[in-house]
Amino acid sequence: MNQLKKQLLCLAVLVSTVPLHGALNTTTNIVPRSQSFNAARQIVGWDNSTWGIFRKANDDSYFTSFNLTFEYSQTFRNNRLTTALFGDDLVCAGCDNDLAINISGSLVPNRGANDWLADYFGLPANFQSTVAFNPKISNFILDFNIYTGLDAWTEGLYFWIYAPFVHTKWNLNATECIGTPVSTTYSQALEYLGAAYPAGYFSSTAVSAGNTTPSFLDYANGATPTINAAYGEDENVIWQPLCCSRMINSCDCACDNGFVRNGFGEIRFILGRNFFGNEDNSNDCHLGVGVYAAAPTGTRVGHSKYLFEPIVGNGKHWELGGQITGHHICWRSQDDERSFGVYFEANITHLFGAQQTRCFDLCSAGSSSRYMLAQNLEYFEPESFLSASGLPTLNPVLSDSASLQFANEFAPVANLTRRQVTSSIGAQGDLAISFAYQAKCFQWELGYNFWGRSCEKLRISNDCCPVIMGTWALKGNAYVYGFDAAYSNLPVALAASDSGATIHNGTNSLSSAAINITMDNSVKAVDTNGQTLVNNLPAALDPFSSNTVYTSNPPVIISEADFNLTGTRGISNKLFGNVNWAWDHCNDGKWSPYIGIGGEVEFGGGHKADVNCYNPCDVSCSVSCNNPCSNSCNNSCDNSCSNSCDTSCTTTGCNYPTATQTCDSLKTCCSNVALTQWGVWLKLGSSYN
C-alpha cells in the first residue's frame, strides 16, 4: 500500500511539473550494475552435477574448482541512455536515429520550448545548433573464480571467491551541428556595433563578437567566453569553466583516459554450506546457503569531471548479504549418461555508504539546471554608498535592503552544486535460473537472470553553510547592470535574480520597455544618487521611450536545500545460454577440465525515448556540420576547478530568501536506470577432487 501511495505521489509530481520542466526526472550520473555482480556468468559451467561445483566431495576430502572467463559486453538501444541523461528535451537528429538537444540564443525567433538557452554558455544570442548523442559502453572482463569444498572440516562447507578484472570504455559520442546564425533587426544592430551582447547583460560594457564561446561542446569541455572588464575594474569579468558534467565530443581526445577505466570490479567472497539429498543420489539435488560479502576495488563515482564517466564496479561500496543456491536433477537416463536439471543461484546484498563526488540539478529549476548560469552577489556596506571601484551602488533603502550587488563573476550551477556525498543502497538482488541438459561430456543450458537495485540514498557529507561560497543566484536572462543617465551613464551593479528560469529560458522579456521587471521581488533600481536606473542601449536596440531597469529586493539565493539529491534504482531482465564440453571422459581421475562458450542479452528498465525517429532523414541541419574533431580539447585538462566547499562559509546573508519549491516530493521519484546490453564469453576451468 505504501509503495502504491509513493508511485501515485510520484505521478502527481511529474504531471504537475510538465509545463515547466518536462515529465522525466533525469539523472546526473549513470551508475550501472557492477560488472562483477552477474549470477548468470557465475552459474554457467558450474551448474553440473558431474564436473561442476554442486556435487558432494568424495570421502569427506577437499574439493576445488576454478575457472577463468573472458567476456565482452556492449550496450545497445543507446537512446535509452540518452533519455536518462536529457529527458524530454530531446529531438530526433540525423539519419542514425540519434537523439539530440537544440541550443538556441535568446534572439532566435520561435525558439523551441525545450531548446537550451545559448546565453548560459557564452554563445552569441543568435546562435543555434543541434548536439546529438549516441552513448555506448563496452567492457572487456577477465573473471577469476575459485570454489573450494571444505568437507574435510564440515560436510557441505564451501568457500567461493571471484575477482573480475574490467577494462571499460564509455563514449558519449557527442557531435554538434552548428546552424546559420539568425539575423534579426536586433542582431543586425549588435553586429553593426561589433557586439554579441549589449552593455548591462553580462558586464557594464558590451561583449565583443569575437569573445564568445565557439560552440556548445567547447563550453562543455571547459572553454569560456571572454567578458570585457566592467567599468572601473582592471580585470575581466570572471566566468568559471564547467567543472562537472562535462561532455567529451566524439573525437578520442580525452584527459587522463577520460573514456577508459581499468581495475577489479570487486573481490567477492561467499562462505556457505550445501545440504545434499539422500546418499544414493547425493548429487541429484542440493540446497546451499551462505554469507556473501564484497570488498570494493573499483573506481569511485565522480573521479572525473565528466557526465558520462567510466565506472568499474559498484562505486566503491562494501557489500554484505546472503546467497542461496540449489539444483534438482529432474530426469536421468537409465545408462546415467543423459540428464536434465534445474539450477539456481540467488544473491542479495546491502551496499554500505561510499564517498562519492556528484553535482546536482536544482529542484526549483528542473532537469539539466546544473548547466544554467549563476551570478555571484557580494555584500557591501550600505553606509558607504559606493562599490569597491568607487561607483554608486543600489540604494539600500529603496532598492537593495539586502545590500547585495553583482560581483562580476559567473559560474555554471554545476560548479556550485558539486559536493562530496555519501551514497548508500538498501538492497540489490541477482537471481539466475538455468535449465541444463547433459549428454555424456556435453551440456547445453538456457537460463533467465533478474537483477534489481533499490533506490540510492544520497546525503551531502561535507559541512557547508546553506548559502554556498558566498551568495549566488540564478542569472537567467536578467541584466546585471543598470546605468545612471544623470551622471554620464555610470554603471551600477544590480542584484536581479531569476529563480523562475529553467535551462530553456529566463523570465525576462526583451520585448518589454522595462528591463528585469519579471525578476524575483522586482523593484525599480534606484542608486545612491537617487536616480532611477535605465539601460544603456543604442537607439537601434531600444525602440521604447521608457527603458527603466528593475532589480530584485531581495534576490533569491541558491541553497543546498534546493539540490535535487534524487538517486537512481535499477531493474533488468536477462536471457543467457551456454554450451559446455568436458575432457577425460568427464570425471575420470582427479581432474575434470572443461570449456564453455555462451552469451547473454540483458534488457534494462528505464526511460524510453518519446521522440519518433522512424523517419530521421526528414531532419537535417541547415548547413553542413562542423567537423566534431576540429576542436583540440585544449581545455579538457583544465584543473582549475576546485571543490565549492574549499572556501569557508560565512553567516552573512544566511537569512536571504531561497527557492520555495521543496525537493521532498521529487526525491520519491527515483529513476530506473539500467543498461541494455549483450555479451559473449569463453570459460575455461577444471575441477579437482
N, C-alpha and C positions, 0 to 999 in steps of 0.2 A: 504493500500500500504506500509506504514511504517513497519507494522508487517511482511509483506511478505519479505521486504528487510532484516529485523532483522533475520528471520528464515534462509534466504539464506546465510547471513553472518555467522550465527552460524554453518550451514552445512559446509561452506567452511573452517572455523576454525577447525572443527572436522576432516575433511578429511585431512587437511594439517598437523595435529598433530598425525595422526595414527601411522606413523613409529616410533615415539619416545615415546609417552605417552598413546597410546590407544585411542579408539574412544569415551569413555564415560567420561563426566565431573562429577566425583563423588562428594559426599557431605561429609563434615566433621562432620555434626550433622543431626540427624533425628529430625525434629520439625514438628510433625503431626498436623492435625486438632484438635482443642481443644475438650476435652471430653464433654464440656458444650455447644458447638455450634452444635446442632443437631436438625434441624427443624422437622425431621421425628419423633423423640421421643417426641417432644413437641406437635405435632398436634394430634397424636392418642389419642383417649379417649375424647378429647375436640372437635373433628370435628363432632359435632352432634347438630342439631337444637332443640332437645328436652331437653337433660340434659347437653349439652356442653356449651362452652363459647360464641359461635357465635349465640346468641339469645338476644332478647330485654328484658330488665328488666320490671317487672310489676309495673305499677303506678309510674313510674319515681323514683323507690326506688333504694337502693343499691343492687348489685348482686355480690355474691362471689362464686368462685370455687377454690378448692385446690386439689392437688393430691400428691402422693408420688410414685416414680418409682424406682424399683430395676432393674438394668441391669447388665448383664455380657457380655463382649465382648472379642474376641480373634482374633489375626491375623492368616491368612493362606496365602498360596503362599509366604512363607517366603524367598524364593530365590530372590524375587524382592528387599527385604530389603538388602540382602547380596550384590546384584549387585549395588544398590545405594551407598553402602559404599566402595566397592572394584573394581567395574567396570570390565574392560576386563582382569584383572589379574587372574580371577577365573578359576578353573578347577573343574571337577567332582570328588567327593571323596566318596568312600564307597558305601554301599548299601541302604542308606537312602535318596538318591537324594540331599544330602547336597553339597553346593559349598565350595571351599577351595582355599587357596593360597599356592603355593610351596615356601619354603625357601631353598636356597642353597648357599654354600660358594663359594668364588672366585676360589678355587682349584677343584671344581666339574666339571668334563668334560661334555661337551654338555649340559650346563645349559639351561633350558627353557628360551625363550625370555621374558616371563613375571614373572619369578621367582624373588622373593625379595632377595636382597643380604644379606646373613647371616652376613657378616663382619660388617654391620651397627649396629648389635645388640650384638656385642661382642661374637658371636658364633664362633666355630672353622671354619677355612677356608675350611674344607672338610665336613662340616655339611650339612645335608639335612633333611627336614621334610615337612609334609603336615598339614596345620592348617585349619580345617573345621568349618563352621559356620551354625547355624540354629536359627537365631534370632526370638524371639517371644515376643509379647506384649499382656498382658491381663489387663482388667480393671474391677473392681467392682465399680459400680456407684449408689449412692443414691441421687436421684434428687428431691428437694423440689420445688414445684410450687404453687404460689398463684396468682389468677386473680381476680380483683375487678372491677365491673362495677359501674361507678360513675354517673349514670343517674340522681341522685338527684341534682347534680351540673350542669351538661350539658348533654343533651341527646346524648348517644353513647360514652361518655368519659369512658376510661378504663385505669387501671394501672396493669402492669404484672411484676412479679418478680420471678426469679427462681435461685437456687443456688445448683448445683450438687456437692456432696462430692465424691471424687475419691480416690480409692486405686488402684494404677497402678504398675504393675510388668513388668520389661524388663529383658530379659535374652538373651545374645548373643549366649549362648550355644557353646562356642569355645572349641574345642578339638584338641590336637596336636598328630600326629603320627610321631615319630622320626625314620628315616631310619638308615640303617647301614652307618657309615662314609665311604666316598670314599677313596680308597687307590691309590695314585699315587706316582711316584718317588719323587716328591717334598714333598708330605705329609709324606711319609715314612722317608725322611731325617729330616723333622721337628720333627717327632715323636721320632726319634733316639736322637735328641738333647733335648727332653723333652719340646718342644716349640709348641705353637699353631700358632704363627705368628713370623716372623723373626724380628730382630732388625731394627728399622727405620720405620716400618709400623704403629705402634701405639705409640712407645716410642723409646728412644735411646737404650733400652735393649729389648731382646726378651720377648714375652708374654708367661708365663708358661702355659703348657697344662691344669693344674688344676685350672687356674684362669679365664677361660671363663664362659660365662653365660650358665646355664644348658639347657635352651630351649627358644624358641621364646616367649611362653606365660609367662615364668618367667620374661623375659625382659619387656614384655608388661604390667606386673603388678608392675614394678618398680625395678626389680633386675638389677644389673650392673656387668660387669666384673671387675676384679682387674688388673689394668695395672701397672706393676712394675715401681718404681721410675726411672725417667730419670737420666742419668749420671750427677753427681754433685748436684742432688736435694735430699732433705731429705724426701719428701712426694711423694706418688704415684701420677701418672697422674690422674687428676680428670675426671670422667665420670659421668655426671649428670644423675639421673634416669629420665625416661619418666614421665613428669608431665601433659600431656594432651593426650587425645585419647587413654587412657589405655584400655586394653581388659581383662575383667574378664573371667576366664575359667569356665567350666561347673559345677564345684562344688560350692555349696552355701556358699562361704566364702567371703562375701562382707564386705567392710569397711563402717561403718556408713550407713547401709541399702542401699548399692550401687545399689541393684537391685530394691528397692521398694521406692515409694514416696506416701504420703498421703496429702490430702488437698482439699479445694474447688477450682474447676476449675476457674471460675469467678462468680461474682454475677452480673446477667444480669437484666436490667430494660427496660421496654417499657412503654411509656406514649402515648396513641393514642386515636383515635376516630373512632367509627363504624358508617357507614351510611347504614340504612336498607331500604328494599323495601317498597311497599305500606302498608297501615295499615291493609288490610285484610290478607295479607300473610307476615307479617313483619319478620318472622323467615325463610322465604324461600330463601332469598338472602341478602348479605351484602357486603360491601367493607370497609375495615379498613385501616387506615394509622397511623403510629406512629413514634416517635423518639426513637431510640434504643441506649442503652449505656451499657458498661460492665466495671466493676471495677476489676482489677487483684488481685487475691488472691492465685494463684497457685505458682509453683516453677519457678525459674529463670534459663534460659539456661546457662550451664557452672557451675552449682552449684557444680558438682563433677569433677573429672579428667578423666572421662570415655568416651569412644567413643559412646557406646550405653547407653545413660543416660536417666533414667526415667524422664518424664516431665508431670506435672499436669497443665492443662490449656494451654494458648496460648503463654507462655513465658514472662509473666508479662507486656503485652501490655494493655494500656487503649484503649477502642474502642468507637467509636461514628458513628452512621449511622441512617438508617431508616428501617421501617418494613411496609409491605403491606400484608394484609390478605383478604380473600374473600371466599364466598361459594355461591352455587346455587343448590337448590333442583330441579332436572330435572324432576322428576316424583314422584307423591304421589297417593296412592290408595284412593278410594272413602271413605273407612272407616277410613282413616287417620292413619292406623296402620303400613303401609309399605311405604317406600320411598327410592329413590336413589338420591344421591347428589355428587357434586364435591366440594372439599375444597382445598385451597392452602394457603401457608404461605411463604413469601419471606423476607429474612433479608440481608442487605448489610451494611458493616461497614468498616471504616478505622481504621487501627491499628497504634497507635502513637508510637513514639520511645521508646524503652525499653533498659535498660542497661543489657548487657549480657557479658559472657566471652567465647571467641572462640579461637581455634588455627587453622592455615591455612596452606594449601599447598603453594608451590611456583609455580608461573605461568611458570617460566623457566624450572622447573624440573618435572612438571606434577603431575598427581594424586598420592596420598599417599606419596608425597615427605616429608610430615611432619615427617615421620618415618625414614628419612635419617639422616645421622650423619654430624654434623658441627664441625669445629675446631676453637678454639679461637686464633687469631693472635694478639700479643701485639706489641705495638710501642716501639722502643728502640732508644736511642740517637746514631746516626751513628758515631759521633766523638769518642765514647768510644771504638768502635770496639770489645766490649766484651758484653756478655749477663750478666744477673744478677748473674749467677753462675760462672762467670769468664771465660767462654768458648768463643772461637771465634764466631763471627756472620757472616752472609752473607755480602759480600762486597757491601756496599751501592751504589757504582759506577757501578760495573759490573753486579750485580745480584739482588739488592734489593733497588731500588730507593725510594720505599715507606717506608723503614725502618720498616718492619714488620717481625715477626717470630712466629713460633708455640709456644703457651704459656702453653703447657702441660695440656690442658683442652679440653674435648669433650662434646657435648650436642646434644640430638635429636633436629631436626629442630623445632618440635612442641613446645619445651620449649621457643624457640626464637620468634616464631610467635604467641604465646599466648598473647591475647590482650583483653582489655576491649573495647567493641564495642557498638554502638547504632544500633539497628535493628528496621526498620520500614517497614510496608507493606501497599501499596497503597489501596488495597481493597480486601475484601473477601465476597463471597456471598453464601447463603444457601437457596435453593428453594425446597419445598416439595409440591407435589400434591397427594391428596388422593381421591380415589373413594370409596364411602361408601354406603352400602345397609343396611337399618334398617327394622327389622320386630319385632314390639312390643318392648320388652325390650332388644332384641339382635341387635347387629350391627357388620357387617363384613366389613373390609376395606382393600384395597390394594393400594399401592402408590409407587411413584418414588421420589427420592431425588437427587439433584445435588448440589455439593459443589465445589467451586473454590476459589483459592487464588492467587493473583498476585505475581510477583517476589519480594522476600525480598531484601531490600536495606541495606547494611552493611557499617558502617563508623567507623573507629577507633576513639574512643572518648578520649583516653588519649594522651597526648602531648609528643611524643618521637622524638629524633633525627632520621633521616632516617638510620643512622648506629646504630644498636641496641646493647646496653650493651657492648660497645667496638667495636671490629672488628671481625666479624665471617664470615667464608667462608665454602662452601661445601667441605668435605673431599673427597667424592667419594672413589676411591681405591688408592689414592695418598699415597706416602711415606711422612712422616712428618720430617724425619731426614736424613741427609747425613753424610758422615764421611770423615775426613781428613786423608788420608793414610800416608801422610808425617809426621804426628805428632801422631803416635800411634793410629790411627783411632779415634781421638777425634770427638765426635758427634757435629753436627752443626744443629740447628733448621732451618727448611725450611719455606717457605710461599707458598707452592704449593696448589692452589685451583683448584677444578674440577667442574666448573659451568655447564659443559655439562653432569654431572652424572644424573641418574634417580634412582628411587627405585630399579630398576632391575640391574644396573651395573654402574661402573665408566668408565672413558675413558682410564685409564692406562692399558697398555698391559704388562702383566708379562712375555710374551714370547719375549719381546724386550730387546736388550742389553742396551738400555738407559732407566733408570728409570725416570718416570714423564715427558717424552718428549711430551706427548699429553695433559699436563695440560694447563691451561689458560696462554697465553703470555709466553710460556716456554723459558727459557734461561738456559745455563749451570750454575750450582750452584757453585760459587766461594766464598771462605771465605776470611776473613780479613788477613789471612796468604798468600793469593794469590794462594791457592791450589784449583784445581777443585775437587769437592767432588765426592765420589764414594759410592756405597752401601757397607755394611759390612756383606755380605752373605758368609757362608762357601762354599767351592768349590762344595760340593754336591748340593747346592741350586742355584749356579750361573754357568751355563755351558758356559757363554760368556767370551770372552777375554777382552771385554770392558764393563764396568759397570758404566758409567758416570751417575750422578744424576742431574736432572734438577729441577728448581723451577719456580715459577710464578713471573714475573716482569712487571707490578704489579699483585697481586692477584685480583680476582673478589669477591667483598664483598656482602653479603646478605643485602638487604634493604627492608623497608616496601613497597616500590613501587612494589616489586615483590610478595607481598602477594596476593593470589587469593581470593578476597573478594566476590566471586560469591555466591549468596544466592540460595534459592530454591523457587519453586512455587508448587501448588498442585491442582489436579483435581480428583474428584471421582464421581462415579455414584452408586446409591443405590436403591435396591428394598426393600420394607418393607410391613408388613402385621400385622393386629391386629384384635382381637375379643373382643367385649365389652358386658357386661351384667349389667343392672341397676335394683336396688331393688325398692320396694314401688310403683309398677305399674309405673315405670319410673319417673314420676314427680308429683305424688300426694303429696300435702303438701309442706312445705318449703324445705325439704331436699331431695336430689336426689343422693344417694350413688351409686357408680358403681365400677366395677372391669374389668380390661383388661389384656389380655395376647398377646404378639406379639413378633416379631423378625425382624431382618434386615440383609441384605447381601450387603456389600459395596465393590466395585471394584475400587481400586486406580490406577490412571495412573502412569506411571514412567518407570523405567528401566526394561527390560525383559532380563533374562539371555540368552546369546547366546550359553552357554555350553550345549551340548547334553548329558543328563544324563538318557536316556531311558534304557541303559544297564549299570547301575552304578556298578554292581558287577564285571565287567571286570576290574575295577580299584581297586587295593589293595596295601596295604603297604608292603614293602619288609620284614619288621619284625613286630612282634606283637607290638601294640601301647602301649605307656606308659599309666599307669593309670592317667587320667587327674586330678584326685583329690589327687594325691600323693603330689602335691605342697601345702604347708601350707598357701600360700598367705601372708607370713610374711611381704612382702614389700608393700602390697596393702594399708596399712595405713600410708605410709611414708609421712609425712607432711613437708618435707624439700623443697618442690617446692615453688618457690617464683615468684611473677609477674616480668616478664622480664623488666618492666619499673620502678621497685623499685630503680634501680641504675640510677643515673642521667647520661645523655648522654654528651659526650664531642664533641667538634668540630674537634678534631684531627682525620684526616682521612676522613672527610665528603666528600672529593673530590675523594676518591678512586673509581675506576670503579665498576659498578654494572651490573647485568644481563641486557642484551639489549632487551630481549623479553618484549613486552608490555602486560599488563593484560586487556586492554580495550576490545579487541576482545573476550576474554574468558568470560567477565562479561555479554555479551549479551546472553550467552548460559545458561540460568537459568534452572537447572534440575527440572524435575517434580517428586516430591516425595510425595506420598500419601499412606496411609495404605489400604491394602486389608484385610477385617475383617468381622466377623459375630457377631451378638449379639442377645440376648433374654432378654425380660423384663416382669415384672409384675407391673401393675399400679393400685393403689388403690386411689379413690378420691370421692369427693362429691361436689355438688353444693348447694348453699343456696340462697334462694330468699325470 
